[in-house]
């Protein structure tokens, strides 16, 4: 812990020097509460700012308000950063940060003193992380390495703001080149095979809703009946049901009452066939509630529950999904690819990029276009072919 000192400034009031990296350091001497003489430094990007920091430190020494800086390690700061500066983030984001810190950062540089961490240290850390193998036995993906660097960079940026370090040593680090994520949508005949494979499955409607609306799995599992307008055929997406790793095993899920992903609610249009199936499911759920009696437990009025009203584990849904895609010879397809299947079909049917972006909840049309670049390219070629046929018809050539 920081320790208040009973101190006096050294004769001469400290000194200022320019460091090799271009930043400035001011050194001063004081006597702490135990009577020991100590040397300390403050840092800044400019000489003027450094002099101001030195003056402030010396004034605090004179008024007995100086706090001795902690001998903080990178690991100490990362823990403090999460606990202090990340409290307003979504629980799943915080959990992700903590997992990255504990498994991808601390084992490498957690013990390094924060003020001694250099750009070279960070580059060597990234180089070592690239060679580390994951659970699959393969080297970590460029995305995983970049994500770890991103967490570290954010934390160190805050350390700069807090004046614990003069600059961010994670700046300018060379990262592995990211590979564009591969999408494996179900197309044409594969869609029909999949629909046949899930017929009668307890989670058939969950799969169909993802396939024909583009909703994410977490968004579907977080739906409440008030979110669905069966007459208008619209769903208001305003929350997700996500795993909360910080809770007990008896309550492993946490309802995030926030808009999903990009921080905005959105209205999703569903076809009449989906509204009919949802009406049927609503009646079945009402029958389950009646049969369960006092055992019924659905305080959030979730659309998708088990026979007693409990929320459904997403891992259970994914297990049923995996069985279905394996049965049609497509084991590489993920649940999220149902969303890609919807987007691909919508674009191929002539829906605009803007319409698909709004349905999916992407933050920009450019992101949608980039994600489905292959589909867009195919559409442009088809458009060109149509124009060629039209030209020949009107020109007689």
Residue, then its C-alpha position, 0 to 999 in steps of 0.5 A: x500500500x502507498x505510505x504517507x511520508x513525513x518528509x522534507x525535500x532534498x537540498x536543491x529541489x530535485x533534477x530533471x533529465x531527458x531520457x533516451x526514449x524522448x520522455x523526461x524524468x525528474x528525480x528528488x529525494x525525501x525522508x519517509x515516515x520511518x526516517x529513511x532517505x529515499x530517491x524517487x522519480x516522476x515522468x512526463x512527455x515534455x520538460x514543462x510537464x515534468x517540471x510541473x509534476x516535480x513541483x507538485x511532488x515537492x509541494x506535497x512533500x512540504x505539506x506532508x501529503x506525498x504518497x509513496x508510489x507502490x512497487x507495482x508489477x504489470x500483474x498488479x496493475x492489470x488486476x487494479x485496472x479491471x477492478x477500477x476502470x472496467x466496472x461499467x463494462x458488460x460482465x461477459x467482457x470483464x470475464x473475457x478480460x480476466x481470462x486473457x490477463x490470467x492465461x495470456x499475459x500474466x504468465x509472461x510479463x506479470x512479474x515485471x515492474x510496471x515502470x520497467x516494462x519496455x517496448x522491447x519487453x512487449x514485443x518479446x512477449x508477443x513473439x513468445x505468445x505467437x509460439x504458444x499452443x492452445x488447447x487444440x495443440x496448435x499455435x494460437x491464432x493471430x486473432x487471439x494474440x492480437x486480442x491479448x495485445x489489445x487488452x494489455x494496450x488498453x490497460x497500459x493506456x490507462x496507466x499513462x493517464x494515471x501518470x504511473x508510466x510516461x508512455x505506452x510500451x505496447x505502442x508500435x508493436x508488430x502483431x501477426x497478420x490477422x486472417x479473415x474469419x472463414x464463414x461456412x453458411x448453409x446454402x440451397x440444398x444444405x438448408x433443406x437437409x438441415x431443416x429436415x434433420x432438426x424436425x422434431x428436435x426440442x430446439x427446432x424453433x431456436x434453430x429456425x429462428x436463427x436461420x430465418x432471422x439472423x439472430x445470434x444464439x445469445x439474443x434468441x436465448x435472451x428473448x422475452x415474450x414482450x419483445x415479440x410482436x406476433x401481429x406485426x411479425x417483429x422482434x425487438x432485440x434488446x438483451x442477451x443471455x450470457x454465461x457469467x463466470x463469476x457466479x456460483x455453479x447454481x446460477x451460471x447464467x446472468x441476464x444482461x439487460x443491455x442491448x447486444x453487441x454494438x450497444x443499440x436495440x434493433x427491430x428484426x422482421x420475421x416471416x409469417x411462418x416464424x410467427x405461427x411457430x412462435x404462437x404454437x410454442x407460446x401455447x405449449x409453454x403455457x401448457x407446461x406452466x400449468x402442468x408444473x404448477x408452483x414449480x414453474x420458475x420463469x421470472x424473466x418471462x423467457x421465450x425459450x425455457x425447459x418444462x419448469x421455466x428454467x433458462x436453457x444452457x447454450x451448451x445444451x443447444x449447441x450439442x443438439x445443433x452439432x448432432x444435426x449438422x453432423x447427421x447431414x455431413x457438415x460437422x464444420x458448421x457452427x451455430x453462428x453460421x446459421x446467422x451467416x446463412x440468413x445473410x447470404x440468402x438475403x443478399x442473394x435474394x436481392x436485399x440491400x446491404x443496408x437492410x441486411x446490416x440493420x437486420x443483423x445489427x452490424x455497426x456499419x454497412x461497410x462491415x456487412x459488405x466486408x464480411x460477405x464480400x464473396x457474396x457481394x462479388x457474386x452479386x456484382x457479376x450477376x448484375x453485370x450479366x443481367x445488364x449485358x442481356x438487357x443491352x443485347x435486347x435493347x440494342x439488337x446486338 
